[in-house]
Amino acid sequence: MLNLLTETTTIQDIHTFGGHPGKFWPTFLAFACRQAGAKLCVLFNKKSGAWQPLHQWPTNRRRRSLSKPLLARLRALAEKCLQQGWASTPIKTSSEIMALGLALEENKARHSRVVIFFVKAATSVNVDDILGRLNLIADAPAVYQRQRSARQAQKDLAFFAGVLDLMLLLNAENRFLAAAMTLVNEAAARYQCARVSLGWCDNGYVRLQAISHMERFEGKMDMVTCLEVAMEEALDQDEEILLPIAEITGAVSREHEKYSKKQQVEHLISLPLRCNDQPVGILTCEREEVPFTEDDLRSLRILGDQVSCRLFELKQRDRWFGAKLKDGICKQVCGLLGVEHT
């Protein structure tokens, strides 16, 4: 694993760290080890009443190298640290090594964390000096979590602002196809997509309604047919399908993979659009080079949740008179023959 710590890393760098949590903890532990003059430290997390080792630095040392008796002593030390802030205990295997634990300042309502350092046995003056340096960064995880939450809140606000802007454009349209074209064109521009397509559910099948920057298309085109089959794959499962597959989700993506190869599209996502918890359409976004990030996915989900009912309303309104009459009669008959009139 890449060592993110450098000789120029400062306490300020630790407090203002803006990376992923998976990178924060190795960086924090490496810096803490250097401040403590330790060659090894273990981060313990208390969950469901039990202390468990969560991270270890250096990472090339395996957790199983800690024997069961030693783990039991470290867990007891962690509990003591939680009560009084810090604690230490000598290690029997070596009279020159002691375990020094420090409780981290975090939201105790959610979890408790303690870092235990293996340092050379020292006098009380040296211990005070080590604790003085470590106390300067004991609040770093809490600061990092607050800053991360604030950044996420700002992102969510930007997501909702963008969706509201798009909803204003959709609400200005009175016809389904016009609204559909507005949606795919705006989504393609906002998410830097090579192509965005909207498919709509029609008696269990998906029929392509709009393709970004394409006013007209033939339903018999190979690309259209292949895309509709891929959309039906997402509709049948009522689940997002993302290519390339980042993790095992259980979703079948065979048709999406076929479409990706035929169209030479590296990155693809299909999101079901739901109205009243029922899938009514599929929005498929394509990129040629840049993969979809987690922020992109969250923003697209918010977009889908907001636009689906408006599109459904316009689609229902645009149907020909015979279809509306048929649905009205069916509802009346269902009301007369319902279980409450048996």
WOBEL-V444906 format. One record per residue. N is the residue number from 1. RES is the residue in one small letter. SS is DSSP state (2 for helix, 1 for strand, 0 for the rest). PHI is phi as a letter, one per 20 degrees, with the letter a starting at -180 (NA if undefined). BURIAL is # if it has 9 or more other ideal C-beta (glycine too) atoms within 8 Angstrom, else .. Layout:
<<N RES SS PHI BURIAL> <N RES SS PHI BURIAL>>
This chain:
<<1 m 0 NA .> <2 l 0 f .> <3 n 0 e .> <4 l 0 e #> <5 l 0 e .> <6 t 0 c .> <7 e 0 f .> <8 t 0 e .> <9 t 0 f #> <10 t 0 d .> <11 i 2 f .> <12 q 2 f .> <13 d 2 f .> <14 i 2 f #> <15 h 2 f #> <16 t 0 d .> <17 f 0 g #> <18 g 0 d .> <19 g 0 e .> <20 h 0 f .> <21 p 2 g .> <22 g 2 f .> <23 k 2 d #> <24 f 2 f #> <25 w 2 f #> <26 p 2 g #> <27 t 2 f #> <28 f 2 f #> <29 l 2 f #> <30 a 2 f #> <31 f 2 f #> <32 a 2 f #> <33 c 2 g #> <34 r 2 f .> <35 q 2 f #> <36 a 2 e #> <37 g 0 m .> <38 a 0 d #> <39 k 0 e .> <40 l 1 b #> <41 c 1 b #> <42 v 1 c #> <43 l 1 e #> <44 f 1 d #> <45 n 1 c #> <46 k 1 e #> <47 k 1 c .> <48 s 0 l .> <49 g 0 n .> <50 a 1 c .> <51 w 1 e #> <52 q 1 c .> <53 p 1 f #> <54 l 1 d .> <55 h 1 c #> <56 q 1 b #> <57 w 1 c #> <58 p 0 f .> <59 t 0 f .> <60 n 0 f .> <61 r 0 e .> <62 r 0 e .> <63 r 2 f .> <64 r 2 f .> <65 s 2 f .> <66 l 0 e #> <67 s 0 f .> <68 k 2 g .> <69 p 2 f .> <70 l 2 f #> <71 l 2 f #> <72 a 2 f .> <73 r 2 f #> <74 l 2 f #> <75 r 2 f #> <76 a 2 f .> <77 l 2 f #> <78 a 2 f #> <79 e 2 f #> <80 k 2 f #> <81 c 2 f #> <82 l 2 f #> <83 q 2 e .> <84 q 2 c .> <85 g 0 n .> <86 w 1 b #> <87 a 1 a #> <88 s 1 b #> <89 t 1 b .> <90 p 1 f #> <91 i 1 e #> <92 k 0 f .> <93 t 0 f .> <94 s 1 b .> <95 s 1 f .> <96 e 1 e .> <97 i 1 d #> <98 m 1 c #> <99 a 1 e #> <100 l 1 d #> <101 g 1 d #> <102 l 1 c #> <103 a 1 f #> <104 l 0 e #> <105 e 0 e .> <106 e 0 b #> <107 n 0 f .> <108 k 0 f .> <109 a 0 f .> <110 r 0 e .> <111 h 0 a #> <112 s 1 c #> <113 r 1 c #> <114 v 1 c #> <115 v 1 d #> <116 i 1 d #> <117 f 1 d #> <118 f 1 d #> <119 v 1 c #> <120 k 1 f .> <121 a 0 g .> <122 a 0 c #> <123 t 0 f .> <124 s 2 f .> <125 v 2 f .> <126 n 2 f .> <127 v 2 f #> <128 d 2 f .> <129 d 2 f .> <130 i 2 f #> <131 l 2 f #> <132 g 2 f .> <133 r 2 f #> <134 l 2 f #> <135 n 2 f .> <136 l 0 f .> <137 i 0 d #> <138 a 0 f #> <139 d 0 e .> <140 a 2 g #> <141 p 2 f #> <142 a 2 f #> <143 v 2 f #> <144 y 2 f #> <145 q 2 f #> <146 r 2 f .> <147 q 2 f #> <148 r 2 f #> <149 s 2 f .> <150 a 2 f .> <151 r 2 f #> <152 q 2 f .> <153 a 2 f .> <154 q 2 f .> <155 k 2 f #> <156 d 2 f #> <157 l 2 f .> <158 a 2 f .> <159 f 2 g #> <160 f 2 f #> <161 a 2 f .> <162 g 2 f #> <163 v 2 f #> <164 l 2 f .> <165 d 2 f .> <166 l 2 f #> <167 m 2 f #> <168 l 2 f .> <169 l 2 f #> <170 l 2 f #> <171 n 2 f .> <172 a 0 f .> <173 e 0 e #> <174 n 0 d .> <175 r 0 c .> <176 f 2 f #> <177 l 2 f #> <178 a 2 f #> <179 a 2 f #> <180 a 2 f #> <181 m 2 f #> <182 t 2 f #> <183 l 2 f #> <184 v 2 f #> <185 n 2 f #> <186 e 2 f #> <187 a 2 f #> <188 a 2 f #> <189 a 2 f .> <190 r 2 f .> <191 y 0 d #> <192 q 0 l .> <193 c 0 e #> <194 a 0 f .> <195 r 1 b #> <196 v 1 c #> <197 s 1 c #> <198 l 1 d #> <199 g 1 d #> <200 w 1 c #> <201 c 1 f #> <202 d 1 c .> <203 n 0 l .> <204 g 0 n .> <205 y 1 d .> <206 v 1 d #> <207 r 1 d #> <208 l 1 f #> <209 q 1 d #> <210 a 1 b #> <211 i 1 c #> <212 s 0 g #> <213 h 0 l .> <214 m 1 c .> <215 e 0 f .> <216 r 0 c .> <217 f 0 b .> <218 e 0 e .> <219 g 0 f .> <220 k 0 e .> <221 m 0 f .> <222 d 2 f .> <223 m 2 f .> <224 v 2 f #> <225 t 2 f #> <226 c 2 f #> <227 l 2 f #> <228 e 2 f #> <229 v 2 f #> <230 a 2 f #> <231 m 2 f #> <232 e 2 f #> <233 e 2 f #> <234 a 2 f #> <235 l 2 f #> <236 d 2 f .> <237 q 2 e #> <238 d 0 l .> <239 e 0 b .> <240 e 0 f #> <241 i 1 c #> <242 l 1 c #> <243 l 1 c #> <244 p 0 f .> <245 i 0 f .> <246 a 0 e .> <247 e 0 b .> <248 i 0 f .> <249 t 0 d .> <250 g 0 n .> <251 a 0 f .> <252 v 0 e .> <253 s 0 c #> <254 r 2 f .> <255 e 2 f #> <256 h 2 f #> <257 e 2 f #> <258 k 2 f #> <259 y 2 f #> <260 s 2 f #> <261 k 2 f .> <262 k 2 f #> <263 q 2 e #> <264 q 0 l .> <265 v 0 d #> <266 e 0 f #> <267 h 1 c #> <268 l 1 b #> <269 i 1 b #> <270 s 1 d #> <271 l 1 d #> <272 p 1 f #> <273 l 1 e #> <274 r 1 d #> <275 c 1 c .> <276 n 0 l .> <277 d 0 m .> <278 q 1 d .> <279 p 1 f #> <280 v 1 d #> <281 g 1 a #> <282 i 1 c #> <283 l 1 d #> <284 t 1 d #> <285 c 1 d #> <286 e 1 c #> <287 r 1 c #> <288 e 0 e #> <289 e 0 c .> <290 v 0 e .> <291 p 0 f .> <292 f 0 f #> <293 t 0 e .> <294 e 2 f .> <295 d 2 f .> <296 d 2 f #> <297 l 2 f #> <298 r 2 f #> <299 s 2 f #> <300 l 2 f #> <301 r 2 f #> <302 i 2 f #> <303 l 2 f #> <304 g 2 f #> <305 d 2 f .> <306 q 2 e #> <307 v 2 e #> <308 s 2 f #> <309 c 2 f .> <310 r 2 f #> <311 l 2 f #> <312 f 2 f #> <313 e 2 f .> <314 l 2 f #> <315 k 2 f #> <316 q 2 f .> <317 r 2 f .> <318 d 0 e .> <319 r 0 f .> <320 w 0 f .> <321 f 2 g .> <322 g 2 f .> <323 a 2 f .> <324 k 2 f #> <325 l 2 f .> <326 k 2 f .> <327 d 2 f .> <328 g 2 f .> <329 i 2 f .> <330 c 2 f .> <331 k 2 f .> <332 q 2 f .> <333 v 2 f .> <334 c 2 f .> <335 g 2 f .> <336 l 2 f .> <337 l 0 d .> <338 g 0 f .> <339 v 2 f .> <340 e 2 f .> <341 h 2 d .> <342 t 0 f .>>
